[in-house]
Amino acid sequence: VASAPATPQPASTTTDKASPIGLWWTEEKEGRIRIEPCGADLCGYSVKNGEKILINMKPAPDNKWKGRIHDPKSGSDYDSTIALKGTDQLKVQGCAFGGMFCGGQTWTRVN
């Protein structure tokens, strides 16, 4: 008697809470961002329209990732860092002009 094949689990149930991989609400819950591997880096995509928001985030010291962030409102890209704050919060920062002007948000994990 053949046994039924194992049912694959959705990726959301296997999220590593020590990693930013997963689904996140932006600070004002304006949108959800899906962070996933893109090659050796991490990328984040808008769930609403698939637009790439976090671009080629590379591991850096102190549990941070560094890369670029796209601001859909301005259409511009900025230097960026992301860092986990506990398991369910992600500090997201973008900087312009070589770090002279920075802004940030704290995103909350959906799953």
DALIN-V221655 format. One record per residue. SS is DSSP state (~ for helix, > for strand, _ for the rest). D_FIRST is the distance of its C-alpha to the first C-alpha in Angstrom with 2 decimals. Layout:
SS;D_FIRST
SS;D_FIRST
This chain:
_;0.00
_;3.80
_;6.45
_;9.59
_;12.45
_;15.25
_;18.06
_;21.20
_;24.10
_;27.43
~;30.08
~;32.25
~;30.03
~;30.27
_;34.06
_;35.94
_;38.88
_;40.97
_;40.84
_;42.37
_;39.18
>;38.22
>;39.92
>;43.57
>;46.23
_;49.65
_;52.48
_;53.68
_;50.18
_;51.44
_;48.17
>;44.83
>;44.21
>;40.84
>;41.27
>;38.82
>;38.99
>;40.90
_;40.87
_;42.20
>;44.01
>;43.27
>;44.13
>;44.39
>;44.02
>;45.26
_;42.42
_;44.82
_;45.68
_;43.91
_;47.29
>;47.24
>;49.15
>;48.50
>;49.02
>;47.91
>;48.10
>;48.25
>;47.80
>;51.20
_;52.51
_;52.25
_;48.82
>;50.31
>;49.39
>;52.16
>;52.24
>;53.50
>;53.16
>;53.78
>;55.83
_;54.89
_;58.13
_;60.46
_;58.28
>;59.16
>;57.18
>;58.23
>;57.56
>;55.03
>;53.47
>;50.62
>;50.07
>;47.76
_;49.64
_;47.17
_;43.58
_;44.28
>;47.56
>;48.43
>;52.07
>;52.58
>;55.95
>;57.59
>;60.94
>;63.47
~;66.44
~;65.14
~;64.31
_;67.60
>;65.99
>;62.65
>;60.75
>;57.50
>;54.99
>;52.48
>;49.09
>;46.61
>;42.85
_;40.90
_;37.47
